[in-house]
Amino acid sequence: MAYKEPAPIKDKENPFESMMSRFNIAAEVLGLDDETYEVLKSPARQVIVNLPVTMDDGRVKVFEGFRVVHSNILGPSKGGIRYDKGVFLDEVKALAAWMTWKCAVVDIPYGGAKGGIVCDPSTMSAGEIERLTRAYTVALIDTFGPDQDIPAPDMGTGPREMAWLMDEYSKTKGMTVNSVVTGKPLVLGGSLGRVEATGRGVMVSAMAAMEVLGMDPTQSTAAVQGFGNVGSWAAKLLAERGVKILGVSDVSGAYWNDNGINIEEAIAYKNAHNGRLEGFLGAEPISNEELLTSKVDVLVPAAVEDVITAHNAHLIQAKLIVEGANGPTSANADTIINEKGIMVVPDILANSGGVTVSYFEWVQNRLGYKWSLDMVTERSDRIMTEAFNKVYATSQKFNVPMRIAAYIVAIDKVAQTYKFRGGF
């Protein structure tokens, strides 16, 4: 499972505008010149395709697909593909830009990209999804490539779809090109550690933040909003380090236990019940809003965008927010959160463990050699810790929140690279 981010809702911010509001603050702190500002804010390429697909009943249905390459200044662009009926261009543009900043923050030689198809995969057969995936691959055959643009799974996609994409791309090249995509099944060149990578990065970021805040993990509590791949792994790994997880939530609702939730039992229950916690007896049902505003030390929003807004930010009681999802805090909530003195480890840092291990997968594919799980884990933990330390030092240097500091680190790296390459 990947992030579940919704279609635009009228009282929620435009995701691209939300991203740009943070970008603008960081650019002003850096004193970014006009030329570099214009280049970095604008997507390098936006592709819209129409995909005719023969459905199981014989009719032909046309799906709309997108691929946005935000930047290739640091290297080939990298980013997931989501299948969801709420996909829209501004969301894809925002996610592509976030990928640029994520890669720059963790010092990976990638630019950012994102893709999506407007569809409801829950209503489609495996055959229909396969034909859709292959049609999308062919339509974007001149965009994709191991040295150009490297897709990955996102909401509504997974290793199965990446295997189909790799196969279709390989057919057009007359050879197996497993480095064209990451998030593949292990037998096709996927990397050990990729499944838990994003959740593990959230845990590493949380541990680093708790250290600078003087918080003892064994005496701390947490709530995890979202119990998909990212949230469940983050909860599991935090619990292993002594953090008591009092609350979790998924699409079926939120669940709370004052004595702490047994995360292993919750994961086992979810896996046995169609990926849902509904009916789990190890905790009492509460509302999602109660979970977000509960009295815990650490809050991990790991599900959807814009769950912390100007409407509820003043009610947040956590000392630390570690963003496992993309864009869970709207820009209009930033000032309130900052005034309350809450440290936020932003999404472009906290959830970049996924792209870090995706990079490892690509490197292994290019080398034709597999790394051990211990090697993947050790290297990803080191990269995440170093990235946190750099962002924290930047926040102290410029006296800005961690979110703006992360943007400063990322924008500065891309801007310097752009200038060294000579610009236009």
DOTIVO-55107 format. One record per residue (C-alpha): residue in three letters; x, y, z. Coordinates in steps of 0.5 Angstrom, whole numbers, plus 500, padded with zeros to 3 digits. Example, Ala and Ser with C-alpha at 12.3 -4.5 7.8 and 13.67 -1.06 7.14 Angstrom:
ALA_525_491_516
SER_527_498_514
//
This chain:
MET_500_500_500
ALA_502_507_499
TYR_500_514_501
LYS_492_515_500
GLU_492_523_498
PRO_485_525_496
ALA_482_529_490
PRO_482_537_491
ILE_476_539_496
LYS_474_546_496
ASP_476_548_503
LYS_483_545_502
GLU_489_548_499
ASN_491_547_492
PRO_497_543_493
PHE_502_546_488
GLU_500_553_491
SER_501_550_498
MET_508_548_496
MET_510_554_493
SER_508_558_499
ARG_514_554_503
PHE_518_555_497
ASN_518_562_496
ILE_520_563_504
ALA_526_559_503
ALA_528_563_496
GLU_527_569_500
VAL_532_567_506
LEU_537_564_500
GLY_536_571_496
LEU_535_567_490
ASP_536_571_484
ASP_530_571_479
GLU_533_567_473
THR_534_561_478
TYR_527_562_482
GLU_524_562_475
VAL_527_555_473
LEU_526_552_480
LYS_519_553_481
SER_517_551_474
PRO_516_544_472
ALA_521_542_466
ARG_516_538_463
GLN_508_536_463
VAL_505_531_459
ILE_498_529_459
VAL_496_523_455
ASN_489_519_453
LEU_489_512_454
PRO_484_507_450
VAL_484_501_454
THR_479_495_452
MET_475_493_458
ASP_473_486_460
ASP_466_487_457
GLY_469_489_450
ARG_468_496_450
VAL_474_501_450
LYS_475_506_455
VAL_479_512_455
PHE_483_514_461
GLU_487_521_462
GLY_494_520_465
PHE_499_525_467
ARG_507_525_468
VAL_510_531_470
VAL_518_532_470
HIS_519_538_475
SER_527_538_475
ASN_533_534_472
ILE_538_539_474
LEU_541_534_479
GLY_540_528_475
PRO_534_523_472
SER_528_525_474
LYS_524_520_480
GLY_517_519_482
GLY_511_515_483
ILE_505_513_479
ARG_499_513_482
TYR_492_510_480
ASP_486_514_483
LYS_480_517_481
GLY_482_524_484
VAL_488_525_481
PHE_489_532_478
LEU_495_536_474
ASP_496_541_480
GLU_497_535_485
VAL_502_531_480
LYS_506_538_479
ALA_506_539_487
LEU_508_532_488
ALA_513_532_483
ALA_516_538_486
TRP_516_535_493
MET_520_529_490
THR_526_534_487
TRP_526_537_494
LYS_526_530_497
CYS_532_528_493
ALA_536_534_494
VAL_535_534_502
VAL_538_527_502
ASP_543_528_497
ILE_541_523_492
PRO_543_525_484
TYR_535_525_482
GLY_531_530_480
GLY_523_530_481
ALA_517_527_477
LYS_510_524_479
GLY_505_521_475
GLY_498_519_475
ILE_492_516_471
VAL_485_518_473
CYS_482_511_475
ASP_479_507_480
PRO_483_501_481
SER_478_498_486
THR_473_497_480
MET_478_494_475
SER_480_487_474
ALA_487_485_474
GLY_487_484_466
GLU_484_491_465
ILE_490_494_470
GLU_495_491_466
ARG_493_493_459
LEU_492_500_462
THR_499_500_465
ARG_502_498_459
ALA_498_503_455
TYR_501_508_459
THR_508_506_459
VAL_508_506_451
ALA_505_513_451
LEU_511_515_455
ILE_516_511_452
ASP_520_517_450
THR_519_520_457
PHE_521_514_461
GLY_528_511_461
PRO_534_509_467
ASP_538_515_465
GLN_532_520_464
ASP_526_519_468
ILE_525_513_473
PRO_518_511_475
ALA_516_508_482
PRO_509_505_486
ASP_505_510_489
MET_498_510_491
GLY_494_505_487
THR_500_502_484
GLY_505_497_487
PRO_510_492_485
ARG_506_488_480
GLU_504_494_476
MET_512_496_476
ALA_513_489_473
TRP_508_490_468
LEU_511_497_466
MET_519_494_466
ASP_516_489_461
GLU_513_493_457
TYR_519_498_456
SER_524_492_455
LYS_520_490_449
THR_520_496_446
LYS_528_496_447
GLY_529_489_445
MET_532_487_452
THR_531_487_459
VAL_532_494_462
ASN_530_493_470
SER_533_500_472
VAL_527_503_468
VAL_523_503_474
THR_524_502_482
GLY_519_498_487
LYS_519_492_483
PRO_518_485_486
LEU_525_482_489
VAL_526_477_483
LEU_526_482_478
GLY_531_486_481
GLY_527_490_487
SER_531_492_493
LEU_531_488_500
GLY_529_494_505
ARG_524_497_500
VAL_518_495_503
GLU_519_498_510
ALA_524_504_507
THR_519_510_508
GLY_516_508_515
ARG_524_506_517
GLY_526_513_515
VAL_520_516_519
MET_523_513_525
VAL_530_515_524
SER_527_522_523
ALA_523_521_529
MET_529_519_533
ALA_534_524_531
ALA_528_530_533
MET_527_527_540
GLU_535_527_541
VAL_535_534_540
LEU_529_536_544
GLY_531_531_550
MET_526_526_549
ASP_527_519_552
PRO_523_514_547
THR_522_510_553
GLN_518_515_556
SER_515_518_550
THR_508_517_547
ALA_505_517_540
ALA_499_517_535
VAL_500_515_528
GLN_495_517_523
GLY_494_512_517
PHE_496_505_518
GLY_498_503_511
ASN_505_501_509
VAL_508_508_512
GLY_504_508_518
SER_504_501_520
TRP_512_500_519
ALA_513_507_523
ALA_509_505_529
LYS_512_498_529
LEU_519_501_529
LEU_518_506_534
ALA_515_501_538
GLU_521_497_538
ARG_525_503_540
GLY_520_504_546
VAL_515_509_544
LYS_508_507_547
ILE_503_508_541
LEU_497_510_544
GLY_493_511_538
VAL_493_509_530
SER_488_510_525
ASP_486_508_518
VAL_480_509_513
SER_475_505_518
GLY_477_510_523
ALA_481_511_529
TYR_483_507_535
TRP_486_508_542
ASN_489_505_548
ASP_491_508_554
ASN_496_503_556
GLY_499_502_549
ILE_497_499_543
ASN_500_492_541
ILE_503_494_534
GLU_504_487_532
GLU_497_485_533
ALA_494_491_530
ILE_498_489_524
ALA_497_482_524
TYR_489_484_525
LYS_490_489_519
ASN_493_483_514
ALA_488_478_516
HIS_482_483_515
ASN_483_486_508
GLY_488_491_510
ARG_483_495_515
LEU_483_495_523
GLU_475_495_523
GLY_473_491_529
PHE_480_491_532
LEU_479_489_540
GLY_486_492_542
ALA_483_499_542
GLU_477_503_543
PRO_474_507_537
ILE_475_514_537
SER_474_520_532
ASN_480_522_527
GLU_480_529_530
GLU_481_526_537
LEU_487_522_535
LEU_490_528_531
THR_489_533_537
SER_490_527_543
LYS_495_528_548
VAL_501_525_546
ASP_509_527_545
VAL_509_525_538
LEU_504_525_532
VAL_506_522_526
PRO_501_524_520
ALA_502_518_515
ALA_495_518_511
VAL_493_524_507
GLU_494_531_505
ASP_492_537_509
VAL_489_533_515
ILE_493_539_520
THR_490_546_518
ALA_488_552_520
HIS_482_549_523
ASN_485_544_528
ALA_492_546_529
HIS_491_550_535
LEU_488_544_538
ILE_495_540_537
GLN_498_538_543
ALA_504_534_541
LYS_511_536_542
LEU_513_533_535
ILE_510_532_529
VAL_514_527_524
GLU_510_527_517
GLY_510_521_514
ALA_505_523_508
ASN_506_528_503
GLY_503_535_505
PRO_499_533_511
THR_500_540_514
SER_497_545_510
ALA_501_552_509
ASN_496_556_513
ALA_497_552_519
ASP_505_553_519
THR_504_559_523
ILE_500_556_528
ILE_504_550_529
ASN_510_554_529
GLU_507_559_535
LYS_506_553_539
GLY_513_551_539
ILE_512_544_536
MET_518_542_532
VAL_515_539_525
VAL_520_534_521
PRO_517_536_514
ASP_515_531_509
ILE_521_532_504
LEU_525_530_510
ALA_521_525_514
ASN_519_521_508
SER_525_521_504
GLY_527_514_506
GLY_523_511_500
VAL_526_515_495
THR_533_513_498
VAL_532_506_498
SER_529_506_491
TYR_536_510_489
PHE_539_504_492
GLU_535_499_488
TRP_537_503_481
VAL_544_503_483
GLN_544_495_484
ASN_540_494_478
ARG_546_498_474
LEU_551_495_478
GLY_548_488_477
TYR_549_486_484
LYS_545_485_490
TRP_546_488_497
SER_544_485_503
LEU_539_488_508
ASP_544_490_513
MET_547_494_508
VAL_541_497_505
THR_539_499_512
GLU_545_502_515
ARG_546_506_509
SER_539_509_509
ASP_539_510_516
ARG_546_514_515
ILE_543_518_510
MET_537_520_513
THR_541_522_520
GLU_546_526_516
ALA_540_529_512
PHE_536_531_519
ASN_543_534_522
LYS_544_538_516
VAL_537_541_516
TYR_537_542_524
ALA_543_546_523
THR_540_550_518
SER_534_551_522
GLN_539_554_527
LYS_543_558_523
PHE_537_562_520
ASN_533_561_526
VAL_527_558_521
PRO_522_552_522
MET_525_545_520
ARG_520_546_514
ILE_523_552_511
ALA_530_549_513
ALA_529_543_509
TYR_527_547_503
ILE_533_552_504
VAL_538_546_504
ALA_534_543_498
ILE_533_549_494
ASP_540_551_495
LYS_543_545_493
VAL_539_545_486
ALA_541_552_485
GLN_548_551_486
THR_548_545_481
TYR_544_549_476
LYS_549_555_476
PHE_555_550_476
ARG_552_547_470
GLY_552_554_466
GLY_544_555_466
PHE_541_557_460
//
